[in-house]
């Protein structure tokens, strides 16, 4: 299980701005119990040495996060548009 560190109000505002609050909360709940769940589609972003990861909120949006505390916690830093 993971802990999600307190989420910056700007990230919460991004979720609200794009009408993602419920989807974002559902993903956060899922990460806490199963970070490798297929619907999250967790990916290591490039350049890989920065160790920034993302998870899918929906087909258009992803959240960026960093592992903290020896990979026992994550810090969600932004919500971005993801194009395939």
Secondary structure, 3 states (H helix, E strand, C coil): CCEECCCCHHHHHHHHHCCCHHHHHHHHHHHHHCCCCCCCCCEECCCHHHCCEEEECCCCEEEEEEEECCCCEEEEEEEEECCC
